[in-house]
Amino acid sequence: MTDDKSVDNNPQVAEGKVAAVATEAGDKNSRAEGLSRIVEFKNVTKRFGDGPDAFTAVKDINFAVEDLPGRGEFVAVLGPSGCGKSTVLRLIAGLAPHHPATSGEVLVGGKPIPGPGADRGMVFQDYTSFDHRSVLDNVAFGLECRGVDKAARYELARQWIGKVGLSVDKDADKYPHQLSGGMRQRVAIARTLILRPRIILMDEPFGALDPSTRLRMQDLLIELWRELEATVFFVTHSIEEAVYLGDRVYILSASPGTILEELGVPYPDFPAKEMQRDPHFLDYVFKIRDTIESLESSDRAGDD
């Protein structure tokens, strides 16, 4: 994110910047030709149960995300409630009962997923800290499971406590019940990212936060993603959040979910609060909102 506020606050300059990065985002697919695919869905369908009570969460999902060297990619997933967005994440994560797919292939690095793996890390909407562990021990938990010695894992955990905007001196020895919702989610993010997974899966991680905290967490996430250069899949109900965070946005249909549209969006080049006032940014938001509202209206009409 730029520190030049005089440039960022100039509407003409900001407009030019967004237009330029939008063009760059639109050219991404042509540049990515020949790159290896880090995640690929081939005609993926997931059905729960059998017989007349069976429920199909997603149907015939197809997409491929390239492994962009020295950068990674941020993929946002949007769609009506119940359309299978979280199912897509859990299929990538290899988490039962969503994994395995009923039909089709889910590939990571060109290979089928046998189950959860260290190359993938997941952050949930619910605060998933261990109540009996301090912030320091929560953040260091994954390293402990890997057998990293105490001194080394604590040193790295302290670094990540600082990276996510918490105070090492004031917060490291606190327990989850002593933290606000935003602070607890920072702990969950640090606990996942400290392991440096190649693929980061985030299921509405900011959904329970107040609007101001949510914007700050979006800015923080962009900073951390740029440092890690990982591939991120981010499920959200917020169109503004998807457009700000994503390099591309997948729009899923109503249940059973399938990808109706893939939209390239501008790279986040200045803070969320400023970018969400930009006319070009709002054009993307309105286009996606109209698409989703049309889906929801069609679904309601089908129920009549």
N, C-alpha and C positions, 0 to 999 in steps of 0.2 A: 504494500500500500504506500502510495506516495505521501511524503511529508510536506510537499509544497502546497500549502493550503491556498495560496494566492492563485495557483493554477487550477486546483480542484474546484474552487468557488467561482471561477469564471465560466459562465454558462456556455459561451461559444467554444472555449477550449475544451471543456468537459464534453460537449456534444461531439466535437471532432474526435476526441479520444474514443468515445463509445462507438462511433461509426467505424473508426479504424479497426478496433478490436472485433467488432461484429463481422467485418469483412474477413479478418484473420480466422475467426471461428468458423466461418462458412467455408474457408479453404482447407480446413483441417483434414477432412476425409481424403482429399487428393494428396496431401502431404503424408498421410499415414499409410498409403499403399505400400505393401511389402513388409510392414512391421508385424511382429508376432502378436497374437491375440491373447490377452491376459484372461479375459472372461468371454465365453461364448455360449449362447443358448441356441439349440437347434430343435425347432418344433417341440418345445417343452410344454407339456400339459401336466398339471397336478390335480388329482382327484382324491377326495377323502371319502371313505366308505364305499359300499357296494349296493347294487340294486337301486330301487326307486328312491332311497334316501341318500344316495351318493351326491356329493357336492363338488363341483369343479371350480377350483379357485382361480387357476390360470389355464389358458388354452392356446396352444400353437404359438408360444412366445419365441421370437427369433431376434437376436441382436448379437453384435460382436463389438467388444471394446479392445482397442489396441493398447499394447504396453508402450507408452510414449517415453522414450529414454530421457532421463534428466528432468522429468516434469511430472508424469502421471496425468490422470484425467479425473475430473469431478463430474459424476453422472447423477443427476437428480431424477427421482421417480415420482410422478404425480398421477392422480386419478381419483375417481369417486370413492367414497368410503366402501370398504368391502370388495375392492376390485382385485386384490391379490398383490398389492405392493410389498407387503411384508413377506409374503410367500416367496417372492423373487429373491429377497435378501437371504432368507433362511435356506433356500435351495443353494445359493452360492456358499453360504456358511457351512452347509452339510449338516444342518440341525434337524433331527427328527422331531415331529412326524412329517415335516414338510419334505425332508430328504428321505429317500430318493424321489426323483420325478416319476410320475406314473408312466409317461412315455416321453421320448425325445432324449436329448443329451445336454447335460450341463458340464462344460469344460472349463478348467482353470489351468492356464499355461498349456493348453492343448490336450490335457488329460482329464479323464472322468474323475469326479470327486468321490473319494471313498467315505468321507465324513469330515468332521472339523479338523482344521490344521493350523499350524503356527503361522502360515503365510496369510491367514485371514483373521482379522480382529473385528469384534462387533461391539457397538455401543447402543444400548436400548433407551427407550423413552423413560422407563421406570428407573429410579435411582437404585443402582445395583451394587452399592458399596457393602462391604461386610461390616455389620454393626459393631462387632467385637474387636475390630482392628482400627488402629489409628489411621489418619490420612497417610502417613509415611508407609505404614505396613500395607494399606490398601494399594497404593501406587506400586509398591515393590512386589506385590503378590505374584505376578506372572514370572518375574525373575527368580523368585524363591522356588516356584514350581520347576523352573529350568535348572535349578541347582547352583545358581550364582551365589557366591559367598556373601555374608551379611554386609560387610563393609562396602563391597562393590555395588551391591544392589541398593543400599541406602544412599550412597553417593549419587547414583544415577536417578533414584527416586526424588531426591532433593532438587536435582536439576529440573526434573519434569514438573514438580510442584511449582517451581518458579515459572516454567514455560507456559503453564496454563493460567497464570495470573494470580496464584495464591501466594501467601507469605510463608516462606520456609520457617522463619522464626516464630510466627504467630499461629500458623495453621497445621504444621506437620504433626503435632502431638494431639490434635483434636480428634474427636470421634464423630462419625456421621451425624448423630443426633444434635451435635453442636453447630452444624453447618446449614446454611440456606440451601434452597433447591439449586440455585445456580452454582454454588460452591460444590455441592455434591456431584453435579454433572461434570464439573471440571475435574474432579477426582476420577470419575469413571473414564473420561477421555484420556487423562494422563495414564491410567492403569492399562488402557488398550494401546496407546501410541508408544509407550516406553518400549514395547516389544518390537516396534518398527515392522509391522506387517506390510506385505506388498499390497494387500487389498484391505480397505477399511470399510466396514458395513455399518451404517448408522440409521436406526429405525426411529424417526421422529425424536431425536435426542433433545430438541429444544421446545417440544410441544407444550410442556407444562410451565415454561418460564414466562415471566412478565415481558411485555414488548421491549422495554429498554435493555433488559438483561439479554434477551434473545438477539438483539442487534449486536451487542458486544460479543456474544458467543460466536456469531457468524463471522465477525472480523477476526476473532482469535482462531477459529477453525481454518480460515484461509491462510493465515500466517503459518500455522503448524503443517498444513498440507503442503505448502510450498517448500518447507524445510524437509519434509519426509519424501516428497516426490512419489507418493503412492497413488494408487487408483482408488477412488472413493465412490461408493454407491450410497446415496442419501435419500431416504424416503421422508416426505413431508406432505402436509396438507396445505402449506403456505405457498402460494404461487410466487409471491415476492421473494421468499426465501430460496425457492428453487431457481429462479432467474438470477438471483445475486450469486449464489454459490456455484451453480452448474456451468460446465463447459457445454454440456448438452442436457436436454430434458426429454425423458421418455414419458409420453402421456398414455396411460392405460385406459381401456374401455371399462364400462361397467361389467360386473361379474357375469360370466367368467372373463377375467382380464386378459386382454391381448394388447399389443402395442399398436396404437392407432397412428401415432405421429412421433417423429424424432425431430427435435428442434435445436439447432445450434444457437447458443446465446453468448453475449459478450463476456470476456474475462472480467472478473471483479478487479477494477484498477484503482478504486478509491473506496472509502468506508461505506458500509451498507446504508447508513442514514443519509449520506449524500447521494449515493447512486440511485436510491429509490425515489428521488425527486426528478431524475433525468427523463425527459420526454421519450427518448429511445428505449430506455429501460421500461417505462410504462407501456409502450407499444407492445413489447413482448408479453407483459403481464396481462393486458387486456385481451390479446389474441388467445392466450392459453385459457384465460377465464371463460371466454366465449365458447371455446371448444368443450371444456369440462361441463359448463352449464347446459350445453346442448346434449351432452351425454346423459346428464342427470334427468333432463326433461324427457328424453326418449325412453329412459328406463321407467320413469313414472307413468308415461303414457302406456307402456307395455303392461303395467300392472292393472290398468283400468279394465 
